[in-house]
Amino acid sequence: MQSAKCKIASIEFQEEVVPGCFRMGLSGELSGSPGQFFHILCDKEDFSYKIHNLPANRLSLKKKPILRRPFSIHRLREGGIEILYKVKGIGTRMLSLLKKGDTLNLLGPCGQGFRIKETPAILVGGGIGVAPIFALAESLKPSSVTCLLGARTKNELLLTKEFQGLGINIKIATDDGSCGRKGNVLSLLLSHYTHLKTIYACGPLPMLSSIIKFAKENSASCQVLMEERMGCGMGGCLCCALPTKTGYKKVCEDGPVFDVEEL
């Protein structure tokens, strides 16, 4: 793991990929590996001019966020990285208002990324959890990868064209059946898993819980990226402590990627 350092990054682009979800390109001395994250300071003194004329029904930004927010590496590219995020609160709403040329204070890369194995891979992404899965997909041979994508509805699916552009075989499940198989990604996993494949997954906790249970029952090689609220992002505050077989571990420092054998 690389040691995390504070860095200033410049925004190269910002685009809304589906309603409420944004992709941001950042340039600077940024690097890392799939599964690692950057802890981003969302508070800036010059935000006042950006939020002064917001309609009253927009999320209030008067209370500035104090803590940084963790964002997985979505893409690694020459001279920078990309993040993919969903607007959920004040911090992400502030990020969504930024434009090309604005700057951000980042701490990272943080945490332990995916440990890539020389076996065929099944990548499982649910909702915004596809963000780090895409970075992993770009580091693997497309012919050895099957990607299972899940969302509540067709309109919330992310990156389907981008995964196809990598030459990766993708399968889709939606809760309402509006695209692909009706149901969750576990039903897809049951159809495509063999003991020769390694599972890499990121998504909402209920999805990960079912995948962890499946992996343990089938003695499957499986790594999951866990999401937890964080304070410092450096292992000091213990906000993101996660119970494991060997005691509590810190998601920000010991994770966010864990082997299911640990959990």
C-alpha positions as CSV (number, residue, x, y, z in Angstrom):
1,M,0.0,0.0,0.0
2,Q,1.2,3.5,-0.8
3,S,1.4,6.0,2.1
4,A,-1.5,8.5,2.0
5,K,-0.5,12.1,1.4
6,C,-2.4,15.4,1.0
7,K,-2.5,16.6,-2.6
8,I,-4.2,19.3,-4.5
9,A,-6.0,18.2,-7.7
10,S,-7.6,20.1,-10.5
11,I,-10.9,19.2,-11.9
12,E,-10.6,18.3,-15.6
13,F,-14.3,17.5,-16.2
14,Q,-17.5,16.9,-14.4
15,E,-20.5,15.2,-16.0
16,E,-23.9,13.8,-14.8
17,V,-24.0,10.3,-16.1
18,V,-27.5,9.5,-14.8
19,P,-29.7,11.8,-12.7
20,G,-28.0,12.3,-9.4
21,C,-24.8,10.4,-10.3
22,F,-21.7,12.3,-11.4
23,R,-18.3,11.4,-12.9
24,M,-15.4,13.7,-12.2
25,G,-11.9,13.7,-13.7
26,L,-9.1,14.9,-11.5
27,S,-5.5,15.7,-12.5
28,G,-2.4,16.0,-10.4
29,E,0.1,13.7,-8.7
30,L,-2.5,11.1,-8.2
31,S,-2.0,7.3,-8.4
32,G,-3.2,4.2,-6.7
33,S,-4.6,0.8,-7.4
34,P,-8.2,-0.6,-7.9
35,G,-10.0,-0.8,-4.6
36,Q,-8.1,2.1,-2.9
37,F,-9.8,5.4,-2.2
38,F,-9.1,9.1,-1.8
39,H,-10.4,11.1,1.2
40,I,-11.7,14.3,-0.3
41,L,-12.3,17.6,1.5
42,C,-15.6,18.9,0.2
43,D,-15.5,22.2,2.1
44,K,-14.1,25.2,0.3
45,E,-14.2,28.9,1.2
46,D,-15.3,29.9,-2.3
47,F,-18.4,27.7,-2.3
48,S,-20.5,30.7,-1.1
49,Y,-20.8,32.2,-4.5
50,K,-21.8,28.8,-6.0
51,I,-24.7,28.2,-3.6
52,H,-26.0,31.7,-3.0
53,N,-28.7,31.5,-5.6
54,L,-29.8,27.9,-5.2
55,P,-33.6,27.4,-5.2
56,A,-35.2,27.0,-1.8
57,N,-36.1,23.4,-2.6
58,R,-32.5,22.3,-3.2
59,L,-30.6,20.6,-0.5
60,S,-29.4,23.2,2.1
61,L,-25.7,23.8,1.9
62,K,-25.5,26.3,4.7
63,K,-23.9,23.8,7.1
64,K,-20.5,23.1,5.6
65,P,-19.1,19.6,6.0
66,I,-16.2,19.3,8.4
67,L,-15.0,15.7,7.7
68,R,-13.6,14.5,4.4
69,R,-15.6,12.0,2.3
70,P,-14.1,8.8,0.9
71,F,-14.4,8.1,-2.8
72,S,-13.1,4.9,-4.5
73,I,-10.9,5.2,-7.5
74,H,-13.2,4.7,-10.5
75,R,-10.5,5.0,-13.2
76,L,-6.7,5.3,-13.2
77,R,-5.4,7.3,-16.1
78,E,-2.3,9.1,-17.1
79,G,-1.9,12.2,-15.0
80,G,-4.8,11.6,-12.7
81,I,-7.9,9.6,-11.6
82,E,-11.6,9.6,-12.0
83,I,-14.3,9.2,-9.3
84,L,-17.9,8.2,-9.8
85,Y,-20.3,9.3,-7.0
86,K,-24.0,9.7,-6.1
87,V,-25.3,12.8,-4.5
88,K,-26.5,11.8,-1.0
89,G,-25.8,14.7,1.3
90,I,-24.2,18.1,1.7
91,G,-20.7,17.0,0.8
92,T,-21.6,15.3,-2.5
93,R,-24.0,18.1,-3.4
94,M,-21.1,20.5,-3.0
95,L,-18.9,18.4,-5.3
96,S,-21.6,18.2,-7.9
97,L,-21.6,22.0,-8.2
98,L,-17.9,22.2,-9.1
99,K,-16.7,23.0,-12.6
100,K,-13.6,22.4,-14.7
101,G,-10.6,24.3,-13.3
102,D,-11.8,24.2,-9.6
103,T,-9.4,22.5,-7.2
104,L,-9.9,19.9,-4.4
105,N,-7.8,18.8,-1.4
106,L,-7.3,15.0,-1.4
107,L,-5.8,12.6,1.0
108,G,-4.6,9.4,-0.5
109,P,-4.4,6.9,-2.0
110,C,-5.8,5.2,1.2
111,G,-6.4,1.6,2.2
112,Q,-5.8,-1.8,0.7
113,G,-7.0,-2.5,-2.8
114,F,-8.0,-5.7,-4.6
115,R,-5.4,-8.5,-4.6
116,I,-5.6,-9.7,-8.2
117,K,-5.4,-13.5,-8.7
118,E,-4.4,-15.2,-11.9
119,T,-7.8,-16.9,-12.3
120,P,-10.9,-16.1,-14.3
121,A,-12.8,-13.3,-12.6
122,I,-16.5,-12.6,-11.8
123,L,-16.9,-8.9,-11.0
124,V,-20.1,-8.0,-9.2
125,G,-21.3,-4.4,-8.9
126,G,-24.5,-3.1,-7.3
127,G,-25.6,0.5,-7.7
128,I,-22.8,3.0,-7.2
129,G,-20.6,0.0,-6.2
130,V,-19.7,-0.4,-9.8
131,A,-17.3,2.6,-9.5
132,P,-14.3,0.7,-8.1
133,I,-15.3,-2.5,-10.1
134,F,-14.6,-0.6,-13.3
135,A,-11.1,0.3,-12.3
136,L,-10.5,-3.4,-11.6
137,A,-12.0,-4.4,-14.9
138,E,-9.6,-2.2,-16.8
139,S,-6.7,-4.0,-15.1
140,L,-7.8,-7.5,-16.1
141,K,-7.9,-9.4,-19.4
142,P,-11.4,-8.9,-20.8
143,S,-11.6,-12.5,-22.1
144,S,-11.3,-13.8,-18.5
145,V,-13.9,-11.6,-17.0
146,T,-17.6,-11.8,-16.5
147,C,-19.3,-8.7,-15.0
148,L,-22.6,-8.9,-13.1
149,L,-24.3,-5.5,-12.7
150,G,-27.3,-4.9,-10.5
151,A,-29.6,-1.9,-9.8
152,R,-33.1,-1.2,-8.6
153,T,-34.3,-0.2,-12.1
154,K,-33.0,0.3,-15.6
155,N,-32.7,4.0,-15.2
156,E,-30.2,3.5,-12.3
157,L,-27.9,1.1,-14.1
158,L,-24.4,2.5,-14.5
159,L,-21.5,1.9,-16.9
160,T,-23.1,-0.8,-19.0
161,K,-21.7,0.7,-22.3
162,E,-18.3,1.3,-20.7
163,F,-18.0,-2.3,-19.6
164,Q,-19.0,-3.5,-23.1
165,G,-16.5,-1.1,-24.5
166,L,-13.8,-3.0,-22.7
167,G,-14.9,-6.2,-24.4
168,I,-16.2,-7.7,-21.2
169,N,-19.2,-10.1,-21.1
170,I,-21.8,-8.4,-18.9
171,K,-25.0,-9.7,-17.3
172,I,-27.7,-7.5,-15.8
173,A,-30.3,-7.8,-13.0
174,T,-32.8,-5.2,-11.9
175,D,-35.2,-5.4,-9.0
176,D,-38.2,-4.5,-11.1
177,G,-37.2,-6.5,-14.2
178,S,-37.0,-3.4,-16.4
179,C,-33.6,-4.6,-17.8
180,G,-32.0,-8.0,-17.7
181,R,-33.1,-10.6,-15.2
182,K,-35.7,-9.7,-12.6
183,G,-34.1,-9.9,-9.2
184,N,-30.8,-9.2,-7.6
185,V,-27.2,-10.0,-8.7
186,L,-27.0,-13.1,-6.5
187,S,-29.3,-14.9,-8.9
188,L,-26.8,-14.1,-11.7
189,L,-23.9,-15.3,-9.5
190,L,-25.6,-18.6,-9.0
191,S,-25.7,-19.1,-12.8
192,H,-22.2,-18.0,-13.6
193,Y,-20.0,-19.1,-10.7
194,T,-17.5,-22.0,-10.9
195,H,-14.8,-23.0,-8.5
196,L,-12.1,-21.9,-11.0
197,K,-13.3,-18.2,-10.7
198,T,-12.5,-15.5,-8.2
199,I,-15.3,-13.2,-7.1
200,Y,-14.7,-9.4,-6.6
201,A,-17.7,-7.4,-5.4
202,C,-18.8,-4.0,-4.3
203,G,-22.3,-2.7,-3.5
204,P,-24.9,-2.1,-0.8
205,L,-24.5,-4.1,2.4
206,P,-27.5,-6.4,1.8
207,M,-25.9,-7.5,-1.5
208,L,-22.5,-8.0,0.0
209,S,-23.9,-10.0,2.9
210,S,-25.6,-12.4,0.5
211,I,-22.4,-12.7,-1.6
212,I,-20.3,-13.3,1.5
213,K,-22.8,-16.0,2.6
214,F,-22.7,-17.6,-0.8
215,A,-18.9,-17.5,-1.0
216,K,-18.5,-19.2,2.4
217,E,-21.0,-21.9,1.7
218,N,-19.2,-22.7,-1.6
219,S,-15.6,-22.2,-0.3
220,A,-15.3,-19.6,-3.1
221,S,-12.3,-17.3,-3.5
222,C,-14.0,-13.9,-2.9
223,Q,-13.0,-10.3,-2.1
224,V,-15.5,-7.6,-1.1
225,L,-15.0,-3.9,-0.9
226,M,-16.8,-2.7,2.3
227,E,-18.2,0.8,2.6
228,E,-18.3,2.5,6.0
229,R,-18.6,6.0,7.4
230,M,-15.2,7.4,8.1
231,G,-13.7,10.2,10.1
232,C,-10.0,10.5,9.6
233,G,-9.5,7.9,6.9
234,M,-6.1,7.0,8.3
235,G,-6.9,4.5,11.1
236,G,-6.9,6.9,14.0
237,C,-10.5,7.6,14.9
238,L,-11.8,4.0,14.8
239,C,-15.2,5.2,13.2
240,C,-15.0,2.5,10.6
241,A,-14.2,-0.5,12.8
242,L,-15.5,-3.8,11.3
243,P,-15.9,-7.0,13.3
244,T,-13.8,-9.9,11.8
245,K,-12.8,-13.4,12.8
246,T,-9.6,-12.0,14.4
247,G,-11.2,-9.0,16.1
248,Y,-12.1,-5.5,14.9
249,K,-10.3,-4.1,11.8
250,K,-10.4,-0.7,10.3
251,V,-12.0,-0.4,6.9
252,C,-9.9,2.7,6.0
253,E,-6.6,1.1,6.8
254,D,-7.0,-2.8,6.8
255,G,-9.6,-2.6,4.0
256,P,-11.7,-1.4,2.3
257,V,-11.1,-4.7,0.4
258,F,-11.4,-7.9,2.6
259,D,-11.2,-11.6,1.8
260,V,-14.4,-13.3,2.9
261,E,-12.4,-15.7,5.0
262,E,-11.7,-12.7,7.3
263,L,-15.3,-11.8,7.8
